[in-house]
Amino acid sequence: MEFEHKPVMLEETISGLNIRKNGIYVDGTIGGAGHSLEIAKKLGGTGILIGIDKDEEALKTAKYRLSDYTNVKYVHGNHDEITDILENLQIDGADGILLDLGVSSYQIDNRDRGFSYMEPESLLDMRMDKSSSLTAKEVVNTYSEERLYEIISKYGEEKFARRIANNICISRKNKELATAGELVDIIKKSIPAKFQNGGHPAKKTFQAIRIEVNNELEPLYNTVMDSIKALKSKGRLCIITFHSLEDRIVKQAYTAASRNLHLPKRSSILCLWSNITW
């Protein structure tokens, strides 16, 4: 399947980065290179673009789409490690950093990845980095009922988290849960019909499990702080968030940075919130 990813808020992001031709720019989640392609177009011969992604399929697509540009460095890694990544590349600062958080449309649409509640036959996986060991299947089949409740309640903000966690544990006693459809059926049975009119009933639970599998939130605060510290004078940081949990953490980091790092003299930061429903 071809890696398709329509860049979200492209114009706002490129404007926010205020790209300099000879600058150094980091796309911390390069994905299908939607944003990076526009960054590369604006860079001159001495400019550098660093593309990071923990999804190796994304990196392969990015390399193909950016094959006309020789000033791109590709890193299979996590934007949470941005300090180490820049140090390993012997780069002492960036003029702009972009973090497009969350999951890509390709990952959602690819039934082999197990992200979507709309693909009932897909196996429960949800790993952005296929080399990592933890899968959604392991989460739903081995986590305790209390831990499942905590995850679904905290990361999914699902008010029926207790029922869902309990019914998952009951169901898995008889048969290991293996597919998205099996999990969706449990979720639907756990939520009263009158509360199933505000979008797909499995959306929040799937989001919660995906966040757990990929450890998306725990390191985010430090990632934002590290990204700000990695900026050169007058550098720009743009972060695209997709739900209130990400948005809240990013804004907390921004507030702390503005108080402790003398941010107005140092750089500009922009949080772009795109509330997209997959």
Steps between C-alpha positions, in 0.01 A plus 500: 500500500633842406571729792246780464503784745332830425691764693279663760501880528775521239481873432487590868796274575724630221410858593570429867843353430599812302755297303840648424680369192819419688328376815490165677153349540376189675181313413462282807225291340581504130228251407433511127708820469196722445636784712864417431458532124388861541785568741752350257368714216576815698852401606806606305810293433643558846177432686447168677184303566501221759213254474426277800244221520464179697302344215747354250234486229454875540872559462513294181219706351659825614830405336318428175300823502801709594739323263563824308643663811851415615499708818273266699614279787272211597484355850311190609422607851264683729462876532515441876874445444552827314790612720698182436409497130633850441811425704570186294463703182740759647238773470499751783163659432203524266332801343169321498343182638166345405321236707187362335366284780269201486442234237512547122218431256711222346535324833127532561403375153747211483313200637828321570585757767189444714435864588145532366175394659355506147702195391347209693735233360820691575723354770543699819842658458506884504879529505639804323844342528473137394826420676347572840368206701177626656185455288133576551439125515731471799335796671144365475595141584753541781435828680302480822143629508606793717783595264270478198251722679770757578622509140158524339384758752813716491611476138156461346300713744236229466232517771412134450860389549414282800242300306725464198796379707281251687347359181842470334619287791186285493527442124868413497443218752322306229709603201805718441403826335678530167312733264367854499150368438506289816602800707240724334224251583599505866505879508160528333350261754651704783353836400121554525342561157379848596864608547618371162385793288807724532732324257624143494476345850846340468684820410606598852609151604704446186667837553583405858653166407699654215642763735601229747663281233706788361562685828382821334430720801739417782812646334321783317561774758876437498498471122352848469750641749792328324380629163485855631851470643620367164393816317747761387438864582178611327420137418148376451319198647166386355300219657180355357281330759193289432325467833470679830745273684786592268392863489498530878850357543645717223352815648631409846848465356466827309398680818791355697745582222383860474560544873830317530676535166440869426318383191397833344867592442589155384241364262142481386268209568171416336248235599263399222200296608328296232206314649469229235274197519627190326 
